[in-house]
């Protein structure tokens, strides 16, 4: 599990208008989650610089921000394509919810035999449910829907434990 204080929350896609506003894509479950955060940060080297949010609104599936001190297009242009970070403590995860970054790299095991199927390399979502992308030891990929029928236990220290059916892995 990553113990970083900050987590990627979005990315500034572009400037908006001439008054310093920027449009950001959300890496959160929904743009509303990004919009509701109390503060955001950009990374410079190993340091995180706080961006004080003066105004935030939803805009065409994205979030329109105005940050304190960024009051012209000239001051906002350097923010373009910058990743936005939030403090982990800003998020309230429900039971069974995890940050994707914490799942990447976890080993995946059969809950009964203990056989290791590989490691999680990505978490995808095409609408119905999340899907774990697992790189097997032979470097081939397997895709497992994150549903209770297959995913029996997630332990950020020990790994992910599955109950599989023939052909799943």
N, C-alpha and C positions, 0 to 999 in steps of 0.2 A: 504494500500500500504506500502511496506517495504521502509523505507527511508535510508537503509544502503548505505554507500558510495561504498561498494564493492559487487560484485555479483559473484556467482560461474560460472566459465567459462570452466572448464575442470578438468581432473584428470590425474596425472602422472601414467601411467600404468606400466612402466618398464624402466630400464636402457637400453642403446643401445651402444654396444661396450665398449671399456675401457677408452675412452677419456672424460667421464663425460656427454655424451649426454643422454637425456631421451626422451621417447616416451609418448605423452599425447593424451588422448581421449578428443574430443571437446564436450562441452555441448552447444555450440553455434549452430546457424542454419546450419553451415557447417564448416569443419576444416579450410577452408580458412579464416574465420572470426577470429578464435583463432590465427592463424598464423600471421594475420595482426596487432594484438594488439601491442602497443608500450611497454607495461610493464605488468608484472604479479606479483602476490603476493601469499604467502603461509601464513596460519594462525598459530600462536603459542600462545595458550591461547586466549586472547582477542586482541592481537596485530597482525598486518599484516606486514610481512617482504617482501620487494620488491626484486624480482628476475630480474636482468638486463639481457635482452635477447641479446646475442651476435650473435646468428644465429637461424633461424627458417625455416623449409622446410616441405613440405607435404611428408608423408611416409605411403603408404598403408592405406589410409583413416584416418590417424592420423597425428599428428604434431610432428616433431622431433625438439627438442630444445637443444641449448647449452647455459647455463646460465653462466654469469660471476662469477668466483670463484669456479666453479664446473668443474674441469679439469681432474678428474680421476674417475674411477668407484667407488672408495672408498668414494669420496665426494658426488657422485650422488645417491648412494644406499639409504641414508636417505630420499631422495625425493620420493622414490617409494610409490605409493598409496596415495600421498598427493593431496588434492584438490587445484586447481588453481583458484585464484580470479582475477578479473579485476575491475577497477574503472568503475562505471556506465557511467560516462561521456565519456568513450572510445567508447560507442555504440551510433549509430545514428538510432533511431527507426523512421520508417515511420508512418504516420497517420494510426491508427487502429492496430498498433503493440504494444505488451506489453511483459514485462518480465514474464515468467511463475510464478516465485516466487511472483509477485505482484497480480496474479489472484487467487492463492491458498488461500482459506478461504473466498473469496467473496461470498456473498449471491446471489442467482439466483432467479429472479422474473418473473412473467408473466407481459408483458408490458401493457396489457389491464386491468386485474383484480387486479394486485398487489400481487397476491398469491405468497408466498415464496415456491420455490420448494426444497430448500436446499442450500448447499454450495459446491463450487468447491473444489475437493480434489486432482485433477491432471489434466494435459493437456497432452493428448496422440496424437501420429501421426503415422498412418500406411500407409501414402503415399498420399491419396487424399486430406485431410485437417486435421487441428487440430480437436480434439474431447475433449470437456469438460466432465470430469468425475464428476458427481454431487452426493453427498451423501444426500439422502432425509431424512426427519425427522424420518422415520421408519428404517433408517440405510441401506436401499437398495440403490443400485447404479443405476443411469441413465446416459446415454451417449448421448451427443448432438453434432452433427457436427457443427463446427464453420464456418457457411456459412451465408450470408446475409438473406436468407429466414427464419432462426431461430434466429440468434443473431442480435437483433435490436440496442442494445446500451450497451457499456461497460463504466462504470464510476468507476474508482478505489476507489472513496470515498463512492458511494451509492450502487454499485453492478452491476450485469449483468442482462439485460432485454431481455427476449425471447418472440418470437411469436411461439407458439407450435401447432403442429397438433396432432390429436388423436393418442395415443400410443407412443408418443415421450418420455414422462416423466413417 
